[in-house]
Amino acid sequence: MSHAPHLQASTGETAQHPSRMSIRELITELSAIEDRLRHLPTFAPFGGRLVVNPERRLLLRHQRLVIAHLRRRGARLRTSMAGHQEKQSQGRADQGTTARNS
């Protein structure tokens, strides 16, 4: 059985909470989690049995949290962009009305 080098999990106390991360930082964090999961054994011996690696479970929980924040940010961005486009189209319509009335 080959052992991957032990990589520091980014779920430690020094890691920034996803709610305070930029979209770029969230994507970088997601990439780091996926890299870590790729090298982490699925099972680990515990009490003479193989159980799901507890570190893997923590990383998967953190991955779900990061993905949820990315989705929320994406939805918020789409909503704000839709409002911005609506204001622009309304402004153009108002300009057209003003030009016709002149």
Secondary structure, 3 states (H helix, E strand, C coil): CCCCCCCCCCCCCCCCCHHHCCHHHHHHHHHHHHHHHHHCCCEEEECCEEEECHHHHHHHHHHHHHHHHHHHHHHHHHHHHHHHHHHHHHHHHHHHHHHHHC
